[in-house]
Amino acid sequence: MGLRVEEDRLPRGMNGYYCDALGLIVLHDKLNARQRLCTLQHELIHAHYHDIGCGSVIGLRAELRARRETALMLISPVEYQLAEATYDGEAYSMAVELGVTMQVLKDYQTLLEQRATSMTGVRIAAPARTA
């Protein structure tokens, strides 16, 4: 894609960003391996679509698309089912097993719920887990 990827200190709560004008992805320099993978995938999706920011309705849609596509790219349906069965749906352990962040796992679970709803017309909520 002809992009540069750099690491730098970013403001709290910001793991990375993509600048279309510079063809640049910047990742926070303190990310762990799972965070780095998920953030890089997310920013690569922004780059693929040449997204220009998230400060508008179009930007919000781009952000939701990047989150959805990141989850679909990084989580295999078969591996998800195995992790869910192995860890009885306990989210943190599943995320670690799948090599993704909690946010990416939650985004994937939201997609599963939306698909179930669209197929049945009935909203199926994930069971609440206690710690």
MODELLER restraints for C-alpha pairs under 7 A, 6 or more apart:
rsr = mdl.restraints
at = mdl.atoms
rsr.add(forms.Gaussian(group=physical.xy_distance, feature=features.Distance(at['CA:3:A'], at['CA:23:A']), mean=4.98, stdev=0.5))
rsr.add(forms.Gaussian(group=physical.xy_distance, feature=features.Distance(at['CA:3:A'], at['CA:24:A']), mean=5.60, stdev=0.5))
rsr.add(forms.Gaussian(group=physical.xy_distance, feature=features.Distance(at['CA:4:A'], at['CA:23:A']), mean=6.37, stdev=0.5))
rsr.add(forms.Gaussian(group=physical.xy_distance, feature=features.Distance(at['CA:4:A'], at['CA:24:A']), mean=4.88, stdev=0.5))
rsr.add(forms.Gaussian(group=physical.xy_distance, feature=features.Distance(at['CA:4:A'], at['CA:25:A']), mean=6.20, stdev=0.5))
rsr.add(forms.Gaussian(group=physical.xy_distance, feature=features.Distance(at['CA:5:A'], at['CA:24:A']), mean=5.94, stdev=0.5))
rsr.add(forms.Gaussian(group=physical.xy_distance, feature=features.Distance(at['CA:5:A'], at['CA:25:A']), mean=4.75, stdev=0.5))
rsr.add(forms.Gaussian(group=physical.xy_distance, feature=features.Distance(at['CA:5:A'], at['CA:26:A']), mean=5.81, stdev=0.5))
rsr.add(forms.Gaussian(group=physical.xy_distance, feature=features.Distance(at['CA:6:A'], at['CA:25:A']), mean=6.33, stdev=0.5))
rsr.add(forms.Gaussian(group=physical.xy_distance, feature=features.Distance(at['CA:6:A'], at['CA:26:A']), mean=4.88, stdev=0.5))
rsr.add(forms.Gaussian(group=physical.xy_distance, feature=features.Distance(at['CA:6:A'], at['CA:27:A']), mean=6.25, stdev=0.5))
rsr.add(forms.Gaussian(group=physical.xy_distance, feature=features.Distance(at['CA:7:A'], at['CA:26:A']), mean=5.46, stdev=0.5))
rsr.add(forms.Gaussian(group=physical.xy_distance, feature=features.Distance(at['CA:7:A'], at['CA:27:A']), mean=4.74, stdev=0.5))
rsr.add(forms.Gaussian(group=physical.xy_distance, feature=features.Distance(at['CA:7:A'], at['CA:28:A']), mean=5.59, stdev=0.5))
rsr.add(forms.Gaussian(group=physical.xy_distance, feature=features.Distance(at['CA:7:A'], at['CA:29:A']), mean=4.95, stdev=0.5))
rsr.add(forms.Gaussian(group=physical.xy_distance, feature=features.Distance(at['CA:8:A'], at['CA:26:A']), mean=6.70, stdev=0.5))
rsr.add(forms.Gaussian(group=physical.xy_distance, feature=features.Distance(at['CA:8:A'], at['CA:27:A']), mean=6.35, stdev=0.5))
rsr.add(forms.Gaussian(group=physical.xy_distance, feature=features.Distance(at['CA:8:A'], at['CA:28:A']), mean=5.29, stdev=0.5))
rsr.add(forms.Gaussian(group=physical.xy_distance, feature=features.Distance(at['CA:8:A'], at['CA:29:A']), mean=4.95, stdev=0.5))
rsr.add(forms.Gaussian(group=physical.xy_distance, feature=features.Distance(at['CA:9:A'], at['CA:28:A']), mean=5.31, stdev=0.5))
rsr.add(forms.Gaussian(group=physical.xy_distance, feature=features.Distance(at['CA:9:A'], at['CA:29:A']), mean=5.44, stdev=0.5))
rsr.add(forms.Gaussian(group=physical.xy_distance, feature=features.Distance(at['CA:10:A'], at['CA:28:A']), mean=5.37, stdev=0.5))
rsr.add(forms.Gaussian(group=physical.xy_distance, feature=features.Distance(at['CA:15:A'], at['CA:27:A']), mean=5.93, stdev=0.5))
rsr.add(forms.Gaussian(group=physical.xy_distance, feature=features.Distance(at['CA:15:A'], at['CA:28:A']), mean=5.11, stdev=0.5))
rsr.add(forms.Gaussian(group=physical.xy_distance, feature=features.Distance(at['CA:15:A'], at['CA:39:A']), mean=6.54, stdev=0.5))
rsr.add(forms.Gaussian(group=physical.xy_distance, feature=features.Distance(at['CA:16:A'], at['CA:26:A']), mean=5.33, stdev=0.5))
rsr.add(forms.Gaussian(group=physical.xy_distance, feature=features.Distance(at['CA:16:A'], at['CA:27:A']), mean=4.26, stdev=0.5))
rsr.add(forms.Gaussian(group=physical.xy_distance, feature=features.Distance(at['CA:16:A'], at['CA:28:A']), mean=5.70, stdev=0.5))
rsr.add(forms.Gaussian(group=physical.xy_distance, feature=features.Distance(at['CA:16:A'], at['CA:39:A']), mean=6.32, stdev=0.5))
rsr.add(forms.Gaussian(group=physical.xy_distance, feature=features.Distance(at['CA:17:A'], at['CA:25:A']), mean=5.77, stdev=0.5))
rsr.add(forms.Gaussian(group=physical.xy_distance, feature=features.Distance(at['CA:17:A'], at['CA:26:A']), mean=5.46, stdev=0.5))
rsr.add(forms.Gaussian(group=physical.xy_distance, feature=features.Distance(at['CA:17:A'], at['CA:27:A']), mean=6.79, stdev=0.5))
rsr.add(forms.Gaussian(group=physical.xy_distance, feature=features.Distance(at['CA:17:A'], at['CA:43:A']), mean=6.32, stdev=0.5))
rsr.add(forms.Gaussian(group=physical.xy_distance, feature=features.Distance(at['CA:18:A'], at['CA:24:A']), mean=5.78, stdev=0.5))
rsr.add(forms.Gaussian(group=physical.xy_distance, feature=features.Distance(at['CA:18:A'], at['CA:25:A']), mean=4.48, stdev=0.5))
rsr.add(forms.Gaussian(group=physical.xy_distance, feature=features.Distance(at['CA:18:A'], at['CA:26:A']), mean=6.50, stdev=0.5))
rsr.add(forms.Gaussian(group=physical.xy_distance, feature=features.Distance(at['CA:18:A'], at['CA:43:A']), mean=5.74, stdev=0.5))
rsr.add(forms.Gaussian(group=physical.xy_distance, feature=features.Distance(at['CA:18:A'], at['CA:46:A']), mean=6.78, stdev=0.5))
rsr.add(forms.Gaussian(group=physical.xy_distance, feature=features.Distance(at['CA:18:A'], at['CA:47:A']), mean=6.69, stdev=0.5))
rsr.add(forms.Gaussian(group=physical.xy_distance, feature=features.Distance(at['CA:19:A'], at['CA:25:A']), mean=6.42, stdev=0.5))
rsr.add(forms.Gaussian(group=physical.xy_distance, feature=features.Distance(at['CA:19:A'], at['CA:52:A']), mean=6.98, stdev=0.5))
rsr.add(forms.Gaussian(group=physical.xy_distance, feature=features.Distance(at['CA:20:A'], at['CA:47:A']), mean=6.63, stdev=0.5))
rsr.add(forms.Gaussian(group=physical.xy_distance, feature=features.Distance(at['CA:20:A'], at['CA:50:A']), mean=5.83, stdev=0.5))
rsr.add(forms.Gaussian(group=physical.xy_distance, feature=features.Distance(at['CA:20:A'], at['CA:51:A']), mean=6.81, stdev=0.5))
rsr.add(forms.Gaussian(group=physical.xy_distance, feature=features.Distance(at['CA:20:A'], at['CA:52:A']), mean=6.13, stdev=0.5))
rsr.add(forms.Gaussian(group=physical.xy_distance, feature=features.Distance(at['CA:25:A'], at['CA:43:A']), mean=6.65, stdev=0.5))
rsr.add(forms.Gaussian(group=physical.xy_distance, feature=features.Distance(at['CA:34:A'], at['CA:99:A']), mean=5.73, stdev=0.5))
rsr.add(forms.Gaussian(group=physical.xy_distance, feature=features.Distance(at['CA:34:A'], at['CA:100:A']), mean=5.28, stdev=0.5))
rsr.add(forms.Gaussian(group=physical.xy_distance, feature=features.Distance(at['CA:34:A'], at['CA:101:A']), mean=6.07, stdev=0.5))
rsr.add(forms.Gaussian(group=physical.xy_distance, feature=features.Distance(at['CA:35:A'], at['CA:101:A']), mean=6.07, stdev=0.5))
rsr.add(forms.Gaussian(group=physical.xy_distance, feature=features.Distance(at['CA:38:A'], at['CA:100:A']), mean=6.35, stdev=0.5))
rsr.add(forms.Gaussian(group=physical.xy_distance, feature=features.Distance(at['CA:38:A'], at['CA:101:A']), mean=6.88, stdev=0.5))
rsr.add(forms.Gaussian(group=physical.xy_distance, feature=features.Distance(at['CA:41:A'], at['CA:70:A']), mean=5.99, stdev=0.5))
rsr.add(forms.Gaussian(group=physical.xy_distance, feature=features.Distance(at['CA:42:A'], at['CA:66:A']), mean=5.57, stdev=0.5))
rsr.add(forms.Gaussian(group=physical.xy_distance, feature=features.Distance(at['CA:42:A'], at['CA:67:A']), mean=6.45, stdev=0.5))
rsr.add(forms.Gaussian(group=physical.xy_distance, feature=features.Distance(at['CA:42:A'], at['CA:70:A']), mean=5.42, stdev=0.5))
rsr.add(forms.Gaussian(group=physical.xy_distance, feature=features.Distance(at['CA:45:A'], at['CA:66:A']), mean=5.67, stdev=0.5))
rsr.add(forms.Gaussian(group=physical.xy_distance, feature=features.Distance(at['CA:46:A'], at['CA:66:A']), mean=6.30, stdev=0.5))
rsr.add(forms.Gaussian(group=physical.xy_distance, feature=features.Distance(at['CA:51:A'], at['CA:62:A']), mean=6.70, stdev=0.5))
rsr.add(forms.Gaussian(group=physical.xy_distance, feature=features.Distance(at['CA:53:A'], at['CA:59:A']), mean=5.33, stdev=0.5))
rsr.add(forms.Gaussian(group=physical.xy_distance, feature=features.Distance(at['CA:54:A'], at['CA:60:A']), mean=5.34, stdev=0.5))
rsr.add(forms.Gaussian(group=physical.xy_distance, feature=features.Distance(at['CA:54:A'], at['CA:63:A']), mean=6.58, stdev=0.5))
rsr.add(forms.Gaussian(group=physical.xy_distance, feature=features.Distance(at['CA:67:A'], at['CA:107:A']), mean=6.77, stdev=0.5))
rsr.add(forms.Gaussian(group=physical.xy_distance, feature=features.Distance(at['CA:68:A'], at['CA:107:A']), mean=6.34, stdev=0.5))
rsr.add(forms.Gaussian(group=physical.xy_distance, feature=features.Distance(at['CA:71:A'], at['CA:104:A']), mean=5.28, stdev=0.5))
rsr.add(forms.Gaussian(group=physical.xy_distance, feature=features.Distance(at['CA:71:A'], at['CA:105:A']), mean=6.87, stdev=0.5))
rsr.add(forms.Gaussian(group=physical.xy_distance, feature=features.Distance(at['CA:71:A'], at['CA:107:A']), mean=6.19, stdev=0.5))
rsr.add(forms.Gaussian(group=physical.xy_distance, feature=features.Distance(at['CA:71:A'], at['CA:108:A']), mean=5.19, stdev=0.5))
rsr.add(forms.Gaussian(group=physical.xy_distance, feature=features.Distance(at['CA:72:A'], at['CA:108:A']), mean=6.78, stdev=0.5))
rsr.add(forms.Gaussian(group=physical.xy_distance, feature=features.Distance(at['CA:75:A'], at['CA:98:A']), mean=6.83, stdev=0.5))
rsr.add(forms.Gaussian(group=physical.xy_distance, feature=features.Distance(at['CA:83:A'], at['CA:94:A']), mean=5.39, stdev=0.5))
rsr.add(forms.Gaussian(group=physical.xy_distance, feature=features.Distance(at['CA:83:A'], at['CA:97:A']), mean=6.72, stdev=0.5))
rsr.add(forms.Gaussian(group=physical.xy_distance, feature=features.Distance(at['CA:84:A'], at['CA:94:A']), mean=6.49, stdev=0.5))
rsr.add(forms.Gaussian(group=physical.xy_distance, feature=features.Distance(at['CA:87:A'], at['CA:93:A']), mean=6.51, stdev=0.5))
rsr.add(forms.Gaussian(group=physical.xy_distance, feature=features.Distance(at['CA:87:A'], at['CA:94:A']), mean=6.43, stdev=0.5))
rsr.add(forms.Gaussian(group=physical.xy_distance, feature=features.Distance(at['CA:90:A'], at['CA:129:A']), mean=6.85, stdev=0.5))
rsr.add(forms.Gaussian(group=physical.xy_distance, feature=features.Distance(at['CA:92:A'], at['CA:102:A']), mean=6.53, stdev=0.5))
rsr.add(forms.Gaussian(group=physical.xy_distance, feature=features.Distance(at['CA:95:A'], at['CA:101:A']), mean=5.84, stdev=0.5))
rsr.add(forms.Gaussian(group=physical.xy_distance, feature=features.Distance(at['CA:95:A'], at['CA:102:A']), mean=5.79, stdev=0.5))
rsr.add(forms.Gaussian(group=physical.xy_distance, feature=features.Distance(at['CA:95:A'], at['CA:105:A']), mean=6.00, stdev=0.5))
rsr.add(forms.Gaussian(group=physical.xy_distance, feature=features.Distance(at['CA:113:A'], at['CA:124:A']), mean=6.19, stdev=0.5))
rsr.add(forms.Gaussian(group=physical.xy_distance, feature=features.Distance(at['CA:113:A'], at['CA:125:A']), mean=6.97, stdev=0.5))
rsr.add(forms.Gaussian(group=physical.xy_distance, feature=features.Distance(at['CA:116:A'], at['CA:124:A']), mean=6.94, stdev=0.5))
rsr.add(forms.Gaussian(group=physical.xy_distance, feature=features.Distance(at['CA:117:A'], at['CA:123:A']), mean=4.89, stdev=0.5))
rsr.add(forms.Gaussian(group=physical.xy_distance, feature=features.Distance(at['CA:117:A'], at['CA:124:A']), mean=6.68, stdev=0.5))
